[in-house]
Amino acid sequence: MEKEEAKKKLREGFYKGLRLPLKAMPLWMEAIGMGVFISTILDRNPGFRERLAEIDDKLFLFEARDVEKRFFLHVKDRNIKVVPHSVRRPDVAMSGSASVLMEVLLGKEDPDTVFFSRKLEITGDTAAAIHLKNLLASLG
């Protein structure tokens, strides 16, 4: 248990150190960085891509309130495209701190746990949100 606690503290320190650079980073750089991050997740988890078909053409908004940043994930044709802006209204919006959003995306934090502890706010298409949650949970 001590090893897991040490890993958690290390991750928290890492995210805390990223706050200032994230606040200053231009949107185009964020989109590229998140695109690489998402591509890595897809490459490491081949079954993940196939399961994306169930939420095809859904747009997810992720908003990191502590660094005042937001980005969109558009699921299309078993792929995920990261975009900094969208004129389309998102199907699902998730809002929380940058560290909570990253932990959820990495499958390290259970979305239900952070939702019920009020660290993550989720609005929109409940079925799409649950499907994405289940996909992310399969990463852990």
TATA-V473948 format. One record per backbone hydrogen bond with DSSP energy under -1.0 kcal/mol. CO is the residue of the C=O (numbers start at 1). NH is the residue of the N-H. If there is no record, write none. Layout:
co = <CO,CO>
nh = <NH,NH>
This chain:
co = <1,2,3,4,5,6,7,8,9,10,11,12,13,18,19,20,21,26,27,28,29,30,31,32,33,34,35,36,37,38,39,40,45,47,50,51,52,53,55,58,59,59,60,61,62,63,64,69,71,72,73,74,75,79,81,83,91,92,93,94,95,96,97,98,99,100,101,102,103,103,104,110,111,112,113,114,114,115,121,123,125,126,127,128,129,130,131,132,133,134,136>
nh = <5,6,7,8,9,10,11,12,13,14,15,16,17,22,23,24,25,30,31,32,33,34,35,36,37,38,39,40,41,42,43,44,48,51,53,54,55,56,58,75,91,92,73,94,71,96,69,64,62,83,60,81,57,76,74,72,125,61,123,63,121,65,101,102,103,104,105,106,108,109,107,114,115,116,117,119,120,118,95,93,129,130,131,132,133,134,135,136,137,138,139>
